[in-house]
Amino acid sequence: MKLTKARVDSLKPEEKRRYVYDDELPGFGVVIQPSGKKSFFVQYRTRGGRSGASKRLILGSFPVMTVEQARAEGKIKLADAARGDDPTLARRQEKEAATVHAALEEFMSLHVEAKLKPGTVMNYKGHVSRYILPAWGSMKVEDITPTHVVKLHHSLRATPYAGNRIVAFLSKFFGWCERVGYGPRGMNPTLGLEKYREEKRIRFMDDETIGKIGSSLAVMETEKLIDPYAAAAIRLLLLTGARRNEILTLQWADVDLENGKAHLKDSKTGAKVLRLGAPAVALLEVLPRINEWVFPSSRTNGHLANLRKPWVAVCEHAGVAGWRIHDLRHAFASVAANAGNSLPVVGAILGHTQAQTTARYAHLSDNPVAKAADETARAVERALNSGKVVALKQSSS
């Protein structure tokens, strides 16, 4: 039977790997793994006719690769084999000669963007563009040694957390390279690297710091020094204790202002309800609705992708440099804890999933959580509005 999309869709996994061949193009087929994964392949013999070795070459995964694309690619590979070439050997040689840039593009497309959460994808793209490509982009994958990794890690010694995260990313990348044939088994150059010791942050924003941030946001908006949606996103982070990407990817369809809730479909810990205190609701009620995103991008039809630059600008303007975006979440939590709320309630507001801190509330109404979220947001709002607003002096021309 000729392989078609409908035919491939209908193929069910079995206990063992299953090969289904196409009747129209001999040697072309699809393999179905017990997990349900389906991949197109060609099977051919190397030079020597029937005495030659039988080999299979994977062309791509279904449905990322369509049946038509796989058939066209299969015809080319089978024609190469008929001329006496070995497509498997040719692919291995191509991968061995691949640059870090080329391998990273494939890794990001086939693994990172296809399997990981948007926040992780964004972080990984930052690693690649800021650190890895400038250092190694034109080098061959197989030429990267432990010495290269050590030097890159050492160059980030001033930011040990970032340095360790880059190495963790590289470990995943080189492990993937081994699995798909970009290098031999055991070639991972990150193995055995001693990472930097990371000190846990114990600083929390006080009311004065929050007030300075609120004042700077007000001045910068008045002077049009910050995108209004970026300013609103920073405020909402403070008023809810939400994670950055939970706010940036928020859609109006998921916001229930009447009941003070936002339904997050895919947060770091899975689907959850984000409680919106009265100040957060008030902020959202006056926010213009341009498209489906609560915080739309001014450059694309999507949402704001990053707050790093506006946040750094706000901190510098306020004279409180050194704080991270994630510290806004800690600030909300510290205000909630200082107000006398129990740690399990604080954990429930923030969406923590540790059983020992949240399970005891499973049988209760969520009113205590809603009340605590509202009271905390009001306390943060008072701090935000407590700073003295100082207008910027106009430079003389």
Secondary structure by P-SEA (a helix, b strand, c coil): ccccaaaaaaccccccbbbbbbccccccccccccccbbbbbbbbbcccccccbbbbbbccccccccaaaaaaaaaaaaaaaaacccaaaaaaaaaaaccaaaaaaaaaaccccccccaaaaaaaaaaaaccccccccccccccccaaaaaaaaaaacccaaaaaaaaaaaaaaaaaaaaaccccccccccccccccccccccccccaaaaaaaaaaaaaaaaaccccaaaaaaaaaaaaccccaaaaaaccccccccccbbbbbccccccbbbbbbcaaaaaaaaaccccccccccccccccccccaaaaaaaaaaaacccccccaaaaaaaaaaaaaacccaaaaaaaacccccccccccccccaaaaaaaaaaaaaaaaaaaacccccccccccc
